């Protein structure tokens, strides 16, 4: 079964039978359920608008047509912003004064996947309660569509990407002049999606010289789109031999960001947020938030700047909720997601790039020197593939019992905090797997504790 319903949206492979994949009939069902929910949230008002944006996936145009047509049939006006990043669509909801938004993207998933990410009137993902209500409406299937006199109106508007760029450049900590003077030369891998459209606009305004690879938004991804080292050999080699100051990698919807240092080595996806937070905290003291599967380095950097750190369950909506609760000045996820409330409450690679380049310009150092000044940990990322008969709760309970003598957090799966390392097991929101992340002072220690816990998880008792 490849249709996954979670706080990360409605995600599935394209084609196949109804109920098991992301196909036109199921798209209509879930969009109608969302529209029904939003109509209730809007108090039943007659004039309501939804923003729709999509990444560059091959299936994007088909899904967009079904989504827009369904919303019109539900009586909602549609503001179609076309090919746009996830953070652009989030910001467009607020900029347009819309009632909600739908982002058509499966983020880091391969080309055969697509998804519907659902936004509220603040341009933020629906929380768990709202998401569950949408799913309940979809299951009930008691839909009512607009009559001919109350159909929605359609409007295309592709101006929001440039408005997004302008908003990023206007941030007080984005020092455009310093970046221009630094004369950076970067290489960008836009993975054949919308990063190839919006990142040149940002870099041009920052006065950065750049080379784009995989810049055409064809949706036919040149490599696995998850921005991990094992997928990035081409750009690492290009940076290593090309005299660049930095390599920049985004995922298909431009909410995740990874850097490559000037010597062609990975800066570390986990350290995207840590490095940007270090710069922000040096100018804006305060608290930070990341999820349970993110590096301890953010906590260390935050404490170094006199702030406080809090951890949230995995998922952007959970991190945002914790950031609002604690008044965090910056937060995000260790997967390269930077959330900077000064701009908006959403993971945003454009914000991350602009702040990182500003930090480099202010420090007057190389990317590798910047990285060397941050706390060093090593993470191992493993997985257990699930079958329909896998008892996930039994696995997690078995691990929890085995390590009951350690500090255990079970708000999202099971995280075991040792004095010098940690392991986190949880069911993925986006794939039929259990993710097992671990971190320690050396790569060997991180792998060793992961293997130990995985062995415990797989015991048959």
C-alpha positions in Angstrom: 0.0 0.0 0.0 1.6 3.3 -1.1 -1.0 5.9 0.1 0.2 7.4 3.4 -2.0 9.8 5.4 -0.2 11.7 8.1 0.7 15.2 9.5 2.9 15.5 6.4 -0.1 15.3 4.1 -1.7 12.8 1.7 1.2 11.1 0.0 1.3 8.3 -2.6 2.6 6.9 -5.8 0.9 7.9 -9.0 -1.3 5.4 -10.8 -2.8 2.1 -9.7 -6.0 1.3 -7.9 -8.2 3.6 -5.9 -7.6 3.6 -2.1 -4.0 2.5 -2.5 -2.3 5.2 -4.5 -2.5 8.9 -5.3 -4.9 8.8 -8.3 -7.5 11.2 -9.6 -10.4 9.8 -7.7 -8.6 9.8 -4.4 -7.3 13.3 -5.1 -10.9 14.5 -5.6 -11.9 12.8 -2.4 -9.2 14.3 -0.2 -9.4 17.8 -1.7 -13.1 17.8 -1.3 -12.7 16.7 2.4 -10.2 19.6 2.9 -12.5 22.0 1.2 -15.4 20.9 3.4 -13.2 21.3 6.5 -12.1 24.8 5.3 -15.6 25.9 4.6 -16.5 25.1 8.2 -13.4 26.9 9.4 -14.4 29.9 7.3 -17.8 30.0 9.0 -19.5 29.1 5.7 -18.8 32.5 4.1 -19.5 32.6 0.4 -16.2 34.1 -0.9 -13.2 32.0 0.1 -9.9 31.4 -1.6 -7.2 28.7 -1.6 -3.7 29.0 -3.0 -2.3 26.1 -5.0 1.4 25.7 -5.8 3.4 22.7 -7.1 6.9 21.5 -7.5 8.4 20.3 -10.8 7.3 16.7 -10.6 6.2 14.9 -13.8 2.8 14.3 -12.3 2.4 17.8 -11.0 0.4 19.2 -13.9 -2.1 16.4 -13.8 -2.5 16.6 -10.0 -2.8 20.4 -10.2 -5.7 20.2 -12.7 -7.6 17.8 -10.5 -7.0 19.9 -7.4 -8.0 23.2 -8.9 -11.0 21.8 -10.6 -12.2 20.1 -7.4 -11.7 23.3 -5.4 -13.7 25.3 -8.0 -16.4 22.7 -7.8 -16.5 23.1 -4.0 -17.1 26.8 -4.5 -13.6 28.0 -3.6 -11.8 30.6 -5.6 -8.4 29.3 -6.6 -5.1 31.4 -6.7 -2.8 29.2 -8.8 0.8 30.3 -8.3 2.1 27.6 -10.7 5.6 26.2 -10.2 6.6 27.3 -6.7 8.5 26.1 -3.7 6.8 25.0 -0.6 7.9 28.0 1.4 6.7 30.3 -1.4 3.2 28.7 -1.3 3.1 29.1 2.5 4.0 32.7 2.2 1.6 33.3 -0.7 -1.4 32.2 1.6 -0.6 35.1 3.9 0.3 37.6 1.2 -2.9 36.9 -0.7 -5.1 36.9 2.5 -6.3 33.5 1.4 -8.1 31.0 3.6 -5.8 28.1 3.0 -3.4 26.4 0.6 -2.5 23.2 -1.0 1.1 22.4 -1.9 1.5 19.6 -4.6 4.8 18.0 -3.7 6.2 14.8 -2.3 9.2 16.7 -1.0 12.3 14.3 -1.0 10.4 11.2 -2.3 11.4 9.8 -5.7 9.8 10.8 -9.0 6.8 8.3 -8.9 5.5 10.0 -5.7 3.4 13.1 -5.2 1.4 14.5 -2.3 -1.1 17.1 -1.1 0.2 19.2 1.7 -2.6 21.1 3.4 -2.3 24.6 4.9 -4.4 26.8 7.1 -5.0 30.5 6.8 -1.6 31.3 8.3 0.2 29.4 5.6 1.1 26.7 8.1 0.4 23.0 8.0 -2.8 21.7 9.5 -2.2 20.4 13.0 -3.0 16.8 14.0 -6.6 17.5 15.1 -7.4 19.4 11.9 -5.7 16.8 9.8 -7.6 14.0 11.5 -10.9 15.9 10.9 -10.1 16.1 7.2 -9.4 12.4 7.1 -12.7 11.7 8.9 -14.6 13.8 6.4 -12.9 11.9 3.6 -13.8 8.5 5.1 -17.4 9.6 5.6 -17.7 10.7 2.0 -20.8 12.8 2.6 -19.9 15.6 0.1 -21.9 18.5 -1.3 -20.6 20.5 -4.2 -21.5 24.0 -5.4 -24.3 24.7 -7.8 -23.7 26.5 -11.1 -24.2 30.0 -9.6 -21.7 29.4 -6.7 -18.7 27.8 -8.5 -15.3 29.3 -7.6 -13.3 31.6 -9.8 -9.8 30.7 -11.1 -6.9 33.1 -11.1 -3.3 32.4 -12.1 -0.6 34.5 -10.5 3.1 33.7 -10.8 4.4 36.8 -8.9 4.8 35.1 -5.5 8.3 33.6 -6.1 9.8 37.0 -6.6 7.8 38.4 -3.7 9.2 35.5 -1.6 12.8 36.5 -2.6 12.1 40.1 -1.8 10.9 39.1 1.7 14.0 37.1 2.4 16.3 40.0 1.2 14.4 42.4 3.5 15.3 40.4 6.7 17.5 42.4 9.0 20.1 39.7 9.4 20.4 39.1 5.7 23.3 41.4 4.9 23.1 41.8 1.1 25.9 44.3 0.9 28.3 42.1 2.9 27.4 39.1 0.7 28.0 41.2 -2.5 31.4 42.4 -1.3 32.4 38.8 -0.4 32.2 37.8 -4.1 31.1 34.3 -3.4 31.1 31.6 -6.1 28.7 28.7 -5.6 27.5 25.6 -7.3 23.8 24.7 -7.0 22.1 21.4 -7.5 18.3 22.1 -7.9 17.4 18.4 -8.6 15.3 19.3 -11.8 12.6 21.0 -9.8 11.5 24.5 -8.7 14.8 25.4 -7.1 16.1 25.9 -10.6 13.6 28.7 -11.0 13.7 30.6 -7.7 17.3 30.1 -6.5 18.8 32.0 -9.5 16.5 35.0 -8.6 17.8 34.9 -5.0 21.5 34.6 -5.9 21.3 37.2 -8.6 20.0 39.7 -6.1 22.7 38.8 -3.6 25.4 39.3 -6.2 26.6 35.7 -6.0 28.3 34.0 -8.9 26.9 30.6 -9.5 26.7 27.5 -11.7 23.4 25.5 -11.8 23.4 21.8 -12.3 20.1 19.9 -12.7 18.4 23.3 -13.0 15.7 22.5 -15.5 12.4 21.8 -13.7 11.5 18.7 -15.7 10.7 16.5 -12.7 12.9 13.8 -14.1 15.3 13.9 -11.2 18.9 13.4 -12.0 19.5 11.4 -8.8 17.6 10.3 -5.7 16.2 13.7 -4.5 16.9 13.3 -0.8 19.9 15.7 -0.1 22.1 13.0 1.5 25.8 12.5 0.8 25.3 9.2 -0.9 23.2 11.0 -3.6 25.4 14.0 -4.1 28.6 12.7 -5.7 28.3 14.8 -8.8 28.0 18.2 -7.1 30.6 17.2 -4.5 33.1 16.5 -7.4 32.2 19.7 -9.1 32.8 21.8 -6.0 36.0 19.9 -5.2 37.5 20.7 -8.6 35.8 24.0 -9.5 37.2 26.6 -7.2 33.9 27.2 -5.5 33.3 28.7 -2.1 30.2 26.6 -1.4 27.9 24.0 -2.8 24.1 24.4 -2.3 21.7 21.5 -2.6 17.9 21.6 -2.2 15.2 19.0 -2.4 12.4 19.2 -5.0 10.2 21.6 -3.1 13.1 23.7 -1.6 12.3 23.4 2.1 15.4 21.3 2.8 18.9 22.6 2.4 22.3 21.0 2.5 25.7 22.6 2.0 29.0 21.3 0.6 32.2 23.0 1.8 34.7 24.5 -0.5 36.9 21.3 -0.4 34.0 19.2 -1.8 33.1 17.6 1.6 29.7 17.6 3.1 29.1 20.4 5.5 26.5 18.1 7.1 22.8 18.2 6.5 22.3 18.2 10.3 24.5 21.3 10.5 22.5 23.5 8.2 20.2 24.5 11.1 23.1 24.6 13.6 25.2 27.0 11.5 22.3 29.3 10.7 21.2 29.3 14.4 24.7 30.1 15.5 24.6 33.2 13.3 21.1 34.2 14.4 21.8 33.7 18.1 24.9 35.8 17.9 22.7 38.7 16.9 19.3 37.7 18.5 19.7 35.8 21.8 16.9 33.5 22.6 15.6 29.9 22.6 15.7 27.3 19.8 13.8 24.2 18.9 14.5 21.1 16.8 12.9 17.7 16.7 13.9 14.6 18.7 15.8 13.1 15.7 18.1 16.2 15.3 21.7 16.7 16.4 22.6 17.7 19.9 24.8 20.3 18.4 21.9 22.8 18.2 21.4 22.4 22.0 25.2 23.0 22.6 25.3 26.1 20.3 22.2 27.5 22.0 23.6 27.1 25.5 26.9 28.6 24.3 24.9 31.8 23.4 23.1 31.8 26.7 19.8 30.5 25.4 17.5 27.5 26.1 16.7 24.6 23.9 13.6 22.4 23.6 12.9 19.3 21.5 9.6 18.5 19.7 8.1 15.5 18.0 9.2 15.0 14.4 7.1 16.9 11.8 7.2 20.5 10.9 3.8 21.2 12.5 5.1 19.9 15.8 8.3 21.9 15.7 6.3 25.1 14.9 4.0 24.5 17.8 6.9 24.1 20.2 8.6 27.2 18.7 5.5 29.2 19.4 5.1 27.8 22.8 8.7 28.7 23.8 9.0 31.9 21.8 12.0 30.4 19.9 14.0 32.8 17.6 14.9 30.0 15.3 14.2 26.3 14.9 13.8 23.5 12.5 14.8 20.0 11.7 18.1 18.2 11.3 17.1 17.2 7.7 18.2 20.6 6.6 15.0 22.5 7.4 15.4 26.0 8.8 12.4 27.8 10.3 13.0 31.5 11.0 9.8 33.2 12.4 11.2 36.6 11.4 10.2 35.6 7.9 7.5 32.9 8.4 6.8 29.7 10.3 7.9 27.2 7.6 11.1 25.4 6.6 12.7 27.6 4.0 15.9 26.9 2.0 16.0 30.5 0.7 16.1 31.9 4.2 18.8 29.3 5.1 21.0 30.2 2.1 20.7 34.0 2.7 21.5 33.7 6.4 24.4 31.3 5.8 26.0 33.5 3.2 25.6 36.5 5.5 27.3 34.5 8.3 30.2 33.5 6.0 30.6 37.1 4.9 30.7 38.4 8.5 33.1 35.7 9.7 35.4 36.1 6.7 36.1 32.4 6.8 35.6 29.3 4.6 32.7 27.0 5.0 35.0 24.2 6.3 36.4 26.7 8.9 32.9 27.6 9.9 32.0 24.0 10.3 35.1 23.3 12.4 34.0 25.9 15.0 30.7 24.0 15.7 30.3 21.1 18.1 31.0 17.8 16.4 28.8 14.8 16.6 28.3 11.9 14.1 24.9 10.5 13.2 23.8 7.2 11.8 20.5 6.9 9.9 19.1 3.4 9.6 15.7 1.9 8.8 13.5 -1.1 9.2 11.2 -1.8 6.3 7.6 -2.6 7.4 5.3 -5.3 6.2 1.5 -5.2 6.6 1.8 -7.6 9.6 4.6 -5.7 11.4 3.6 -4.9 15.0 5.2 -1.5 15.4 3.9 -0.9 18.9 5.3 -4.2 20.1 8.7 -3.3 18.7 8.8 0.1 20.3 7.6 -1.3 23.7 10.2 -4.0 23.6 13.0 -1.3 23.1 11.4 0.9 25.8 11.5 -1.9 28.3 15.0 -3.0 27.5 16.4 0.5 28.1 14.1 1.5 31.0 17.2 2.4 33.0 18.1 5.2 30.7 16.4 8.5 30.0 13.5 7.6 27.7 11.2 9.9 25.7 8.1 8.4 24.1 6.2 11.4 22.8 7.1 10.3 19.2 8.2 6.7 19.0 11.0 5.9 21.5 14.1 8.0 22.1 16.8 6.7 24.4 19.1 9.4 25.8 22.5 8.1 27.1 25.0 10.4 28.7 27.2 10.6 25.5 24.8 9.4 22.7 21.2 8.8 21.8 19.0 6.6 19.6 15.5 7.4 18.3 13.1 4.9 16.7 9.9 6.1 15.1 7.5 5.3 12.3 8.0 7.5 9.3 5.4 10.0 8.3 6.3 9.7 4.7 7.4 6.1 4.0 6.4 2.6 5.2 9.5 2.2 7.4 10.7 2.7 11.0 13.5 5.2 11.1 16.3 4.6 13.5 18.5 7.6 14.1 21.5 7.5 16.4 24.2 10.0 17.3 27.5 9.8 19.2 31.0 11.2 19.4 32.3 9.0 16.6 30.8 7.3 13.6 31.6 3.9 14.9 29.9 4.6 18.2 26.8 5.9 16.4 26.5 2.8 14.3 27.3 0.5 17.2 24.5 1.8 19.4 22.1 1.7 16.4 22.9 -2.0 15.7 22.5 -2.8 19.4 19.0 -1.2 19.5 18.0 -2.7 16.1 18.9 -6.1 17.4 16.7 -5.6 20.4 13.9 -4.4 18.2 14.0 -7.5 16.1 14.1 -10.0 18.9 11.2 -12.4 18.9 9.9 -12.8 22.5 
